[in-house]
Amino acid sequence: MRYAITGASRGLGLEFVRQLLHRGDSIDAGVRAPSDARHLQELARSSDGRLRVHPLDVSDPRSVRDFAASLGERQPLDVLINSAGVFGKNQPLSGLDFDDVAGTLAVNTFGPLRLTAALLPSLRLGSARRVVHITSGMGSIADNGMGGFYGYRLSKAALNMAMRNMHLELRGEGFVTIALNPGWVQTDMGGPQAPLRPEQSVRSMLEVIDRLSDEHGGRFFDHDGQELPW
């Protein structure tokens, strides 16, 4: 299987690359600064050509177009994992930094939309036709009992809606599109106090992705496969 993974220089994206390489898959990894992605480059050197590293800023339309071109429109792509994300600031409404909110939306919501659209020709040639958006439980409106983090919550709730739209538009072509919450994970974003290690979260998410069928399309899942409230 051939995967494209964004945000692959660290955290969940890097762990997706590690586990997929270990089981024999091929990966095109997108990162903002390939020369700074030391761990990813080490994996590429030992991958026998199964891992290719590309520059990609999902908030930059030109970078997205260049990434799609480097993958090749006539080359099949089986699975896209939109993993790149930013957390943004946590501020009260009275002091909200709207530029920060806009920047968070540009990466977390518009980025996956833009990249999925750009890679559709390759995904249509693939055998799996799976699109996975790494979202967050903080994007659940029903589960929001704490507030805060306006930009992050907005961006992930909007991503969930975008995923649902993609499902409705693409399901007739055999696409399975889901939103997948990794849980609270020990990454730069989640912090060391988080209960899940990256390898645990990614292992369970890959089990969910591997089991996907038509009935799962358009739904919002936790990393362990439990369905989450919108």
Residue pairs with C-beta under 8 A, 6 or more apart in sequence:
1 25
1 26
1 78
1 79
1 127
1 128
2 25
2 26
2 27
2 28
2 75
2 76
2 77
2 78
2 79
2 126
3 16
3 20
3 25
3 26
3 27
3 28
3 77
3 78
3 79
3 80
3 81
4 27
4 28
4 29
4 30
4 71
4 77
4 79
4 80
4 81
4 119
5 13
5 16
5 17
5 20
5 27
5 28
5 29
5 30
5 81
5 83
6 13
6 30
6 56
6 58
6 81
6 82
6 83
6 84
6 111
6 112
6 115
7 13
7 30
7 31
7 58
7 83
7 84
7 85
8 14
8 16
8 17
8 27
8 29
8 30
8 31
8 37
8 40
8 53
8 83
9 31
9 32
9 33
9 36
9 37
9 39
9 40
10 37
10 39
10 187
10 188
11 185
11 187
11 188
11 189
11 198
12 83
12 134
12 182
12 185
12 187
12 198
12 201
12 202
13 29
13 31
13 81
13 83
13 84
14 39
14 40
14 198
15 198
15 199
15 201
15 202
16 81
16 83
16 202
16 205
16 206
17 27
17 29
17 40
17 43
17 51
18 43
18 199
19 199
19 202
19 203
19 206
20 27
20 206
21 27
21 43
21 47
21 50
21 51
24 50
25 50
26 50
26 51
27 50
27 51
27 52
28 52
28 54
28 70
28 71
28 77
29 40
29 44
29 51
29 52
29 53
29 54
30 54
30 55
30 56
30 58
30 67
30 84
31 37
31 40
31 53
31 54
31 55
31 56
32 55
32 56
32 57
33 55
34 40
34 41
34 53
34 54
34 55
37 53
40 51
40 53
41 53
43 51
44 51
44 52
44 53
54 67
54 70
54 71
55 63
55 66
55 67
56 63
56 64
56 67
56 84
57 63
57 64
58 64
58 82
58 84
58 107
58 110
58 111
58 112
58 114
58 115
59 103
59 106
59 107
59 110
59 111
61 114
64 111
64 114
64 115
64 118
65 118
67 115
67 118
68 115
68 118
68 119
68 122
71 77
71 119
71 122
72 122
73 121
73 122
74 121
74 125
75 122
75 125
76 122
76 125
76 126
76 127
77 119
77 122
77 123
77 125
77 126
78 123
78 126
78 127
78 128
78 129
78 130
79 126
79 128
79 130
79 131
79 132
79 209
80 115
80 116
80 119
80 123
80 130
80 131
80 132
81 132
81 134
81 209
82 111
82 112
82 115
82 116
82 131
82 132
82 133
82 134
83 134
84 107
84 111
85 107
85 108
85 134
85 189
86 103
86 104
86 107
86 108
87 104
87 149
87 152
87 189
88 100
88 101
88 103
88 104
88 149
88 151
88 152
88 155
89 97
89 100
89 151
90 148
90 149
91 97
91 100
91 150
93 150
96 150
100 151
101 150
101 151
101 154
103 151
104 151
104 152
104 154
104 155
105 151
105 154
105 155
105 158
107 155
108 152
108 155
108 156
108 159
109 155
109 156
109 158
109 159
109 162
112 133
112 159
112 162
113 162
116 123
116 131
116 166
123 129
123 131
123 175
124 173
128 176
129 170
129 173
129 174
129 175
129 176
130 175
130 176
130 177
130 209
130 212
131 163
131 166
131 170
131 175
131 176
131 177
131 178
132 177
132 178
132 180
132 205
132 209
133 159
133 160
133 162
133 163
133 177
133 178
133 179
133 180
134 180
134 181
134 182
135 156
135 159
135 160
135 163
135 179
135 180
135 181
135 220
136 152
136 156
136 181
136 182
137 143
137 181
137 183
137 222
137 228
138 144
138 149
138 152
138 153
138 156
139 153
139 155
139 156
139 157
139 159
139 160
139 179
139 181
140 157
140 220
140 228
140 229
140 230
141 157
141 230
142 229
142 230
143 228
143 229
144 153
159 179
160 179
160 220
160 230
163 177
163 178
163 179
163 218
163 220
164 218
166 175
166 177
167 175
167 177
167 178
167 217
167 218
168 218
170 177
171 177
171 214
171 217
171 218
174 214
175 217
176 212
176 213
176 214
176 216
176 217
177 217
177 218
178 208
178 212
178 216
178 217
178 218
178 219
178 220
178 221
179 219
179 220
179 221
180 205
180 208
180 209
180 221
180 222
180 223
181 220
181 221
181 222
181 223
181 228
182 196
182 201
182 202
182 205
182 223
183 195
183 196
183 201
183 222
183 223
183 224
184 190
184 194
184 195
184 196
185 194
185 196
185 197
185 198
185 201
186 192
186 194
186 196
186 197
186 198
187 194
187 198
190 196
196 223
201 223
204 223
204 224
204 225
205 223
207 225
208 221
208 223
208 224
208 225
211 225
219 227
220 227
220 228
220 229
220 230
221 227
221 228
222 228
